[in-house]
Amino acid sequence: MRTAIVIIISLLLVLMISLLFIGGSAVQPQMKDRLSRRQATYSSRDKQPLGSYVPFRVLEHFFHDTKPRTVTRPFAYSYRNDANLKKHGNVYFIVAGDLYTTEQDVLAMRNFVSAGNRLFVAVEQTDSLFESAFRFSIRRPGRFFYDDSRKEAAQSFVNSEFAPDTAFTSQGLQMVNYLDRTQPANTTILGNNASHEPNFFRIRVGKGYLFVLLNPMAWTNYFLLKDDNIKALETQLAYLPEYPDRIYWDEYYKGLQGPQRGDFSNWQVLLKHPALRWALWLAVLLLLLYVLFEGKRRQRLIPPKPVLANASLDFAETLGRLYYLHHNNSNLAQKMAQHLLEHIRNRYYLNTSQLNDEFVTALSRKSGHPHDEIKALVAQTHYLREAGSVADHELQHYYNSIYQFYLKAS
């Protein structure tokens, strides 16, 4: 057992040192490339530059304290198990780098929007399944990287309330994908990228709308905390209902690194996050070590030693039952008195030849019994030794007196 504990502690120390070494070696590349797509989490709990803590908090106040519900499952799973998603008046936000869906996902999304809901997708790139389901196409000229030497327009909007050259700018990731201009009549252009190509648009589907923003950079802490860029977020949210019934915020698709394979399971949630994946494998390793070292044969358990019984009390009970069956009360009383006096001689070292007041006082002091009870027991013993016949009730009373003496004797 001690060997197993030492091995487990050693493995934990090695693992911690390895993680510290890996984390320390990763600092230099991050300092060199301060903003990269690897750092973009778009998570509502991430307060780093490319997290989405700020927009998530803005949603709570913009929609009059209607707090978003965080979703960690695929859209198809949530749509199948949440009856509220089948109703109208909902708003569902998906903010991610790349959007990877399944056929079940896009079918559920289309049914969700057609019922009179709003699906807001802020991603750099959509997959072919999503584009086919909502009948639009994206042009992908390529991805540019972080440039710290210049400040370009990151997002502008087609809105009559803004001047034609109004744009919200920020140094950061340049996202240049845009909508193909040959789109159906139900598509409305709402905003452009730095190259004046449409990257924010709305598609009417049934009774609802799909909003697509090909610039998730506009939903990061880094972008929104620059100058007055928070107005860019307010402009986008202005196209949504002011009082939605329910708001949903996705935390599932932003963690996918590629197309989904097979049906969704709870293990995918654990394995897609590096920290949870490390914790899972470490738990499996510790379980195997426990089975390996604790599975050995152990020494047989030693049974507990029984408590010693009062032999005198047992002997008196056994002898009493024997004589009581023959109904020889006088002889039984003689045996009980004889055994009692022998017990007093062996236990308290008293002379039992004369059962007088001095004997009563000495026995009371040594046994711890009250003087009156000892006096009564001695008188009863003297009487039964001299009696020619003993009644049943006298024998029973004498037996009870001796039993209490044995039971309470110190």
C-alpha positions as CSV (number, residue, x, y, z in Angstrom):
1,M,0.0,0.0,0.0
2,R,2.8,2.4,0.9
3,T,4.6,1.6,-2.4
4,A,1.5,2.4,-4.4
5,I,1.1,5.8,-2.7
6,V,4.8,6.6,-3.4
7,I,4.4,5.7,-7.1
8,I,1.2,7.7,-7.5
9,I,2.7,10.8,-5.8
10,S,5.8,10.5,-8.0
11,L,3.7,10.3,-11.2
12,L,1.7,13.4,-10.1
13,L,4.9,15.4,-9.5
14,V,6.3,14.4,-12.9
15,L,3.0,15.4,-14.6
16,M,3.0,18.8,-12.8
17,I,6.6,19.5,-13.8
18,S,5.8,18.5,-17.4
19,L,2.8,20.8,-17.5
20,L,4.9,23.7,-16.1
21,F,7.6,23.1,-18.6
22,I,5.1,23.0,-21.5
23,G,3.4,26.1,-20.2
24,G,6.7,28.0,-19.8
25,S,7.9,27.1,-23.2
26,A,4.7,28.4,-24.7
27,V,5.2,31.9,-23.3
28,Q,7.7,33.0,-25.9
29,P,5.5,32.3,-29.0
30,Q,2.6,34.1,-27.4
31,M,4.7,37.2,-26.7
32,K,5.9,37.1,-30.3
33,D,2.4,36.7,-31.7
34,R,0.2,38.5,-29.2
35,L,-3.1,37.8,-31.1
36,S,-3.5,34.6,-33.0
37,R,-6.3,32.4,-34.0
38,R,-5.1,29.8,-31.5
39,Q,-5.9,32.2,-28.7
40,A,-9.4,32.9,-29.9
41,T,-11.8,31.0,-27.6
42,Y,-14.9,33.2,-27.9
43,S,-15.9,31.8,-24.6
44,S,-18.3,33.8,-22.3
45,R,-16.0,33.1,-19.3
46,D,-12.8,34.1,-21.0
47,K,-11.6,37.6,-20.1
48,Q,-8.5,37.4,-22.3
49,P,-8.4,39.6,-25.5
50,L,-10.0,37.0,-27.8
51,G,-12.6,35.8,-25.3
52,S,-16.2,36.9,-25.3
53,Y,-16.8,37.8,-21.7
54,V,-17.8,41.4,-22.5
55,P,-20.4,40.7,-25.2
56,F,-22.0,38.0,-23.1
57,R,-22.4,40.5,-20.2
58,V,-23.8,43.1,-22.6
59,L,-26.5,40.8,-23.7
60,E,-28.0,40.7,-20.2
61,H,-28.5,44.4,-20.1
62,F,-29.4,45.0,-23.7
63,F,-32.4,42.7,-23.5
64,H,-33.7,44.1,-20.3
65,D,-32.1,41.6,-17.8
66,T,-33.1,38.5,-19.8
67,K,-30.1,36.4,-19.0
68,P,-28.7,34.1,-21.7
69,R,-28.9,30.4,-21.1
70,T,-25.5,28.7,-21.8
71,V,-25.7,25.6,-24.1
72,T,-23.0,23.0,-24.2
73,R,-24.6,20.5,-26.5
74,P,-25.1,20.4,-30.3
75,F,-28.0,22.3,-31.6
76,A,-29.8,19.2,-32.7
77,Y,-29.5,17.6,-29.3
78,S,-30.8,20.8,-27.6
79,Y,-33.6,21.2,-30.1
80,R,-34.7,17.7,-29.5
81,N,-34.7,17.9,-25.7
82,D,-35.8,21.5,-25.0
83,A,-39.4,22.2,-25.9
84,N,-38.9,26.0,-25.6
85,L,-36.7,25.9,-28.7
86,K,-39.7,24.7,-30.8
87,K,-41.6,27.9,-29.8
88,H,-41.2,31.3,-31.3
89,G,-39.7,34.5,-29.8
90,N,-36.2,33.0,-29.1
91,V,-32.8,34.3,-29.9
92,Y,-29.9,31.8,-30.3
93,F,-26.2,33.1,-30.5
94,I,-23.3,31.1,-31.9
95,V,-19.9,32.8,-31.8
96,A,-17.0,30.6,-33.0
97,G,-14.0,30.6,-35.3
98,D,-15.3,27.9,-37.7
99,L,-18.8,26.5,-37.7
100,Y,-18.9,22.7,-38.1
101,T,-22.4,21.2,-38.2
102,T,-24.1,17.9,-39.0
103,E,-27.2,17.2,-41.1
104,Q,-29.2,16.9,-37.9
105,D,-27.9,20.3,-36.7
106,V,-28.8,22.3,-39.9
107,L,-32.2,20.6,-40.1
108,A,-33.0,21.6,-36.5
109,M,-31.6,25.1,-37.1
110,R,-33.8,25.6,-40.1
111,N,-36.9,24.4,-38.2
112,F,-36.0,26.7,-35.4
113,V,-35.7,29.8,-37.6
114,S,-38.8,29.0,-39.6
115,A,-40.9,28.9,-36.4
116,G,-40.3,32.6,-35.9
117,N,-37.0,32.7,-34.0
118,R,-33.7,34.4,-34.6
119,L,-30.4,32.6,-35.1
120,F,-27.4,34.8,-34.9
121,V,-24.1,33.2,-36.1
122,A,-20.8,35.2,-35.8
123,V,-18.1,32.9,-37.3
124,E,-15.2,33.4,-39.6
125,Q,-16.1,30.5,-41.8
126,T,-19.2,28.3,-42.3
127,D,-19.3,24.8,-43.6
128,S,-21.0,23.5,-46.7
129,L,-23.9,21.8,-44.8
130,F,-24.9,25.1,-43.2
131,E,-24.6,27.1,-46.4
132,S,-26.6,24.5,-48.4
133,A,-29.4,24.5,-45.7
134,F,-29.9,28.2,-45.8
135,R,-29.0,28.7,-49.6
136,F,-26.1,31.1,-49.5
137,S,-22.4,30.9,-50.4
138,I,-19.2,32.4,-49.0
139,R,-16.2,33.7,-50.9
140,R,-12.9,32.9,-49.1
141,P,-10.0,34.9,-50.5
142,G,-7.6,33.8,-47.7
143,R,-6.7,34.6,-44.1
144,F,-4.4,37.4,-43.1
145,F,-2.5,37.5,-39.8
146,Y,-2.0,40.0,-37.1
147,D,-0.4,43.2,-38.2
148,D,0.7,45.6,-35.4
149,S,1.9,48.3,-37.8
150,R,-1.4,49.5,-39.2
151,K,-5.0,50.2,-38.1
152,E,-7.7,49.1,-40.6
153,A,-11.4,49.2,-40.6
154,A,-12.7,46.0,-39.1
155,Q,-16.4,46.3,-39.4
156,S,-18.9,48.8,-41.0
157,F,-22.7,48.7,-41.3
158,V,-25.2,49.5,-44.0
159,N,-27.5,51.7,-42.0
160,S,-29.2,54.9,-42.9
161,E,-28.6,56.3,-39.4
162,F,-24.8,56.1,-39.9
163,A,-22.7,58.1,-42.3
164,P,-21.5,56.1,-45.4
165,D,-17.9,56.1,-44.1
166,T,-18.7,55.1,-40.5
167,A,-16.6,52.1,-39.5
168,F,-15.4,50.6,-36.3
169,T,-11.7,49.9,-36.3
170,S,-9.3,47.9,-34.3
171,Q,-5.8,46.3,-34.6
172,G,-6.3,42.6,-34.6
173,L,-7.2,39.5,-36.7
174,Q,-8.1,40.5,-40.2
175,M,-11.1,38.4,-41.4
176,V,-11.8,38.9,-45.1
177,N,-14.4,36.2,-46.0
178,Y,-17.6,37.7,-47.5
179,L,-20.9,36.9,-49.0
180,D,-21.3,36.1,-52.7
181,R,-23.3,38.9,-54.1
182,T,-25.5,36.6,-56.2
183,Q,-27.9,35.7,-53.5
184,P,-31.7,35.1,-53.4
185,A,-34.2,38.0,-52.8
186,N,-34.7,37.0,-49.1
187,T,-31.1,38.1,-48.3
188,T,-30.4,41.6,-46.9
189,I,-26.9,43.0,-46.6
190,L,-26.4,44.7,-43.2
191,G,-22.6,45.3,-43.1
192,N,-19.2,45.2,-44.9
193,N,-15.7,44.2,-44.0
194,A,-12.5,46.4,-44.4
195,S,-12.5,45.7,-48.2
196,H,-16.1,46.9,-48.5
197,E,-17.4,43.4,-49.2
198,P,-20.6,42.2,-47.5
199,N,-19.8,40.2,-44.4
200,F,-22.9,40.8,-42.3
201,F,-26.3,39.8,-43.8
202,R,-29.8,38.6,-42.9
203,I,-31.7,35.7,-44.5
204,R,-35.5,35.4,-44.0
205,V,-36.6,31.8,-43.4
206,G,-40.2,31.2,-42.8
207,K,-41.3,33.4,-39.9
208,G,-37.8,34.0,-38.6
209,Y,-34.4,35.3,-39.6
210,L,-30.9,34.0,-39.8
211,F,-28.1,36.6,-39.1
212,V,-24.6,35.7,-40.3
213,L,-21.6,37.9,-39.3
214,L,-18.3,36.7,-40.9
215,N,-16.3,38.6,-38.4
216,P,-16.3,37.0,-34.9
217,M,-13.5,39.4,-34.0
218,A,-16.3,42.0,-33.5
219,W,-17.5,39.8,-30.6
220,T,-14.3,39.7,-28.6
221,N,-13.2,41.7,-25.6
222,Y,-10.2,43.1,-27.5
223,F,-12.4,44.7,-30.2
224,L,-15.3,45.9,-28.1
225,L,-13.1,47.7,-25.5
226,K,-11.4,49.8,-28.1
227,D,-12.7,53.3,-28.4
228,D,-16.5,53.3,-29.1
229,N,-16.5,49.9,-30.7
230,I,-19.2,48.8,-28.2
231,K,-21.6,50.6,-30.5
232,A,-20.8,48.0,-33.2
233,L,-22.3,45.3,-31.0
234,E,-25.3,47.5,-30.2
235,T,-25.9,48.0,-33.9
236,Q,-26.0,44.3,-34.5
237,L,-28.3,43.6,-31.6
238,A,-30.7,46.4,-32.7
239,Y,-31.9,44.1,-35.5
240,L,-33.1,41.6,-32.9
241,P,-36.4,41.7,-30.9
242,E,-36.2,44.0,-27.9
243,Y,-38.0,41.6,-25.6
244,P,-37.2,38.0,-26.6
245,D,-38.8,35.2,-24.6
246,R,-35.5,33.3,-24.2
247,I,-31.8,33.9,-25.1
248,Y,-29.4,31.0,-25.7
249,W,-25.6,31.3,-25.9
250,D,-23.7,28.5,-27.5
251,E,-20.5,27.1,-25.9
252,Y,-20.3,23.9,-27.9
253,Y,-19.3,24.8,-31.5
254,K,-16.5,27.2,-30.5
255,G,-14.6,24.2,-29.1
256,L,-14.7,22.1,-32.3
257,Q,-11.4,21.7,-34.2
258,G,-12.9,19.9,-37.2
259,P,-16.1,18.2,-38.6
260,Q,-18.0,16.2,-36.1
261,R,-17.8,12.4,-36.3
262,G,-20.6,10.1,-35.2
263,D,-23.3,10.9,-32.8
264,F,-22.8,13.3,-29.9
265,S,-21.9,11.8,-26.5
266,N,-21.0,13.3,-23.2
267,W,-17.4,12.1,-23.7
268,Q,-17.0,14.7,-26.6
269,V,-17.5,17.5,-24.1
270,L,-14.6,16.2,-22.0
271,L,-12.3,15.3,-24.8
272,K,-12.6,18.6,-26.7
273,H,-11.2,20.7,-23.9
274,P,-7.4,20.1,-23.2
275,A,-7.8,20.6,-19.4
276,L,-10.7,18.1,-19.1
277,R,-8.9,15.7,-21.4
278,W,-5.8,15.7,-19.2
279,A,-7.9,15.3,-16.1
280,L,-9.8,12.3,-17.6
281,W,-6.6,10.5,-18.6
282,L,-5.0,11.2,-15.3
283,A,-8.1,9.7,-13.5
284,V,-7.9,6.6,-15.7
285,L,-4.1,6.2,-14.9
286,L,-4.7,6.5,-11.2
287,L,-7.5,4.0,-11.4
288,L,-5.3,1.5,-13.1
289,L,-2.5,2.0,-10.5
290,Y,-5.0,1.4,-7.7
291,V,-6.3,-1.8,-9.3
292,L,-2.7,-3.0,-9.9
293,F,-1.4,-2.5,-6.4
294,E,-4.6,-3.0,-4.4
295,G,-5.6,-6.2,-6.3
296,K,-2.9,-8.2,-4.5
297,R,-3.9,-10.9,-2.0
298,R,-4.0,-9.5,1.5
299,Q,-3.6,-11.2,4.9
300,R,-6.8,-12.8,6.2
301,L,-8.6,-10.6,8.7
302,I,-8.1,-11.8,12.3
303,P,-11.5,-12.4,13.9
304,P,-12.2,-10.4,17.0
305,K,-11.6,-12.0,20.3
306,P,-14.9,-12.7,22.1
307,V,-15.4,-11.0,25.4
308,L,-15.0,-13.2,28.5
309,A,-18.3,-14.1,30.1
310,N,-19.0,-14.2,33.8
311,A,-18.3,-18.0,34.5
312,S,-19.9,-17.9,37.9
313,L,-23.1,-16.5,36.6
314,D,-23.3,-19.0,33.8
315,F,-22.6,-21.9,36.2
316,A,-25.3,-20.8,38.6
317,E,-27.8,-20.5,35.8
318,T,-27.0,-23.9,34.4
319,L,-27.1,-25.6,37.8
320,G,-30.4,-23.9,38.6
321,R,-32.0,-25.1,35.5
322,L,-30.9,-28.7,36.3
323,Y,-32.3,-28.9,39.8
324,Y,-35.4,-26.9,38.9
325,L,-36.4,-29.6,36.4
326,H,-36.4,-32.2,39.2
327,H,-38.3,-29.8,41.5
328,N,-35.9,-30.4,44.4
329,N,-36.1,-26.9,45.9
330,S,-34.3,-27.6,49.1
331,N,-31.4,-29.3,47.5
332,L,-31.2,-26.6,44.8
333,A,-31.2,-23.9,47.5
334,Q,-28.4,-25.7,49.3
335,K,-26.3,-25.9,46.1
336,M,-26.9,-22.2,45.3
337,A,-25.9,-21.2,48.8
338,Q,-22.8,-23.4,48.7
339,H,-21.7,-21.9,45.4
340,L,-22.4,-18.4,46.6
341,L,-20.2,-18.8,49.7
342,E,-17.4,-20.4,47.6
343,H,-17.5,-17.5,45.2
344,I,-17.3,-15.0,48.2
345,R,-14.3,-16.9,49.6
346,N,-12.4,-17.1,46.2
347,R,-13.3,-13.6,45.1
348,Y,-13.2,-11.5,48.3
349,Y,-11.0,-13.7,50.5
350,L,-13.6,-13.7,53.4
351,N,-14.2,-16.4,56.0
352,T,-17.8,-17.7,55.5
353,S,-17.9,-19.9,58.6
354,Q,-19.8,-17.3,60.6
355,L,-22.4,-15.2,58.8
356,N,-22.6,-12.4,61.3
357,D,-22.7,-8.6,61.2
358,E,-18.9,-8.3,60.8
359,F,-19.1,-10.6,57.7
360,V,-22.0,-8.5,56.2
361,T,-20.0,-5.3,56.7
362,A,-16.8,-6.7,55.2
363,L,-18.7,-8.2,52.2
364,S,-20.5,-4.9,51.6
365,R,-17.3,-2.9,51.6
366,K,-15.4,-5.3,49.2
367,S,-18.2,-6.0,46.8
368,G,-19.6,-2.5,46.6
369,H,-23.2,-3.5,47.4
370,P,-25.3,-1.6,49.9
371,H,-25.2,-2.9,53.4
372,D,-28.9,-3.6,53.6
373,E,-28.9,-5.7,50.4
374,I,-26.0,-7.8,51.7
375,K,-27.6,-8.2,55.0
376,A,-30.8,-9.4,53.4
377,L,-28.9,-11.9,51.1
378,V,-26.9,-13.3,54.0
379,A,-30.1,-13.7,56.2
380,Q,-31.8,-15.4,53.3
381,T,-28.9,-17.8,52.8
382,H,-28.7,-18.6,56.5
383,Y,-32.5,-19.3,56.5
384,L,-32.5,-21.6,53.4
385,R,-29.6,-23.6,54.7
386,E,-31.5,-24.5,57.8
387,A,-35.0,-24.8,56.3
388,G,-36.4,-28.3,55.8
389,S,-38.4,-27.4,52.7
390,V,-38.3,-24.4,50.3
391,A,-41.3,-23.1,48.4
392,D,-41.1,-22.1,44.8
393,H,-41.5,-18.4,45.4
394,E,-38.8,-18.5,48.1
395,L,-36.4,-20.2,45.7
396,Q,-37.2,-17.8,42.9
397,H,-36.6,-14.8,45.2
398,Y,-33.3,-16.3,46.4
399,Y,-32.2,-16.9,42.8
400,N,-33.0,-13.3,41.8
401,S,-31.0,-12.0,44.8
402,I,-27.9,-14.1,43.9
403,Y,-28.3,-13.1,40.2
404,Q,-28.2,-9.4,41.1
405,F,-25.2,-10.0,43.4
406,Y,-23.2,-11.7,40.6
407,L,-24.3,-9.1,38.1
408,K,-23.4,-6.0,40.1
409,A,-20.4,-7.3,42.1
410,S,-17.3,-5.3,41.6
